[in-house]
């Protein structure tokens, strides 16, 4: 089942962030992953400066995510202390508002 991996990186580590983005780009070009978003978390920073960058990456399975994350940690792409979450997507059904208006 598809998972989304949230990786938090210190905003001040441009070289590490660039290395991660390069790896993600390679995976997306190969069709092995999908980049959902890259965001700046300003809730923990000072003023308008973000303290964390968050990368959301979709992978086909939890096993693929765990393997990839272990490899990236081993290679130093992601720091050992960097917070990472693996979220398993759950199917749900919903109707679009337009369909509800005109059944």
N, C-alpha and C positions, 0 to 999 in steps of 0.2 A: 504494500500500500504506500502511496506517495507520502513523503514527509517534507516539511519545511524546516530548514536549519537556520536559526538566528545566531549570528556570530557578532559579539560586541568587541570592538577594538578601540584602544585609546585614540582619540582624535588627533593627538600630537605625533603619532608615529606614521608619518607619511610613507616611509619606505616599506614598512610592513603592510600597510594598507594597499599600496601599489602591487606588491607581490601577491597578495590575496586576490585582488581584482584581476590580475593577469591569469591566475589559475582558474578563476571562475569563468573568465572569457574563453579560455581554452576548452573547458568542459561544455560551455553552451554552444560553441562552434561545432563540437563533436556530437551534440545532441544528447549528452549524458546528464545534463542539468539545465535548470532554467533560473536565471536571476530574476527574482521578484521585485526587489528594491534595494537601494542603498539610502540610508537616512542618517541624519545627524540628531542625536539625542541631546536636546538642550535642557532637559529637566534636571540634570546633575551638574551642569556646567556653571561657570561664573558669568553672569550677564547674558549676553547673546552668544557667547562662545560655547560650542558643544564640547562635552567631556568625552562622549563616546560616539563612534560611528557604528551603525548597525547594518549588517548585510543579511538579507534574506535570500536563501537559495533553495530551490525545490530539487529533490532527488527522488528516484523511483522507489527506494525502500529504506528502512531504518538500517539495515545491514550495510547498504552502500554508504549511507551517511556516516555511520560509526567508523567504517574502514577509511573513508576519505579524511575524516577529522583526525583520526589517529595518525595517518600519514602526514597530514599538514602540521600536526603538533611535533612529530618526530623531525620534520624538516625545518621547523622553526617558523613556518608561515603563520601559524597561530600560536601565541604564547601559551605556556602551560596553564597560566592563571586566567586566561581570557574566558569570560562567561560564554557558554554555548548552550543553546536549547534545541532539542529535536522535537518537533511537533508533528504528530501523525494526523493527517487530514481525515476528517470524518465526512462521509457522504450525507447530504441532506437534500431535501427537495423544497423548492419554493416556487412561487408563481410570480412572474413579473407584474408590476402594478397595472400595466396596460391590459394584460390578459384578464386580470380580475375585473376590470371595468367592462370588458366586452367578452363575456364567456362564450 
